[in-house]
Amino acid sequence: MEALEWKRPEACSDGASCPEVAITADVVYLRSSLQPDAVARLTTAEWRDLLAGILNGEFDV
């Protein structure tokens, strides 16, 4: 895998159990700070759909 610049939400500055994302021109990579070797790859369309679902409350418990 290419060298990626991982980013996490500002609320996770301590690094405990945080989502991390790295965005390239064609792929969005997602991982947890707890398991940095387990990386999910999404297309930009899948990333937009995921964000829309989160914003629309589709994952609220």
Secondary structure, DSSP 8 states (H G I E B T S, - for coil): ------B--GGGTT-SS-EEEEE-SSEEEEEETTEEEEEEEEEHHHHHHHHHHHHTTTT--
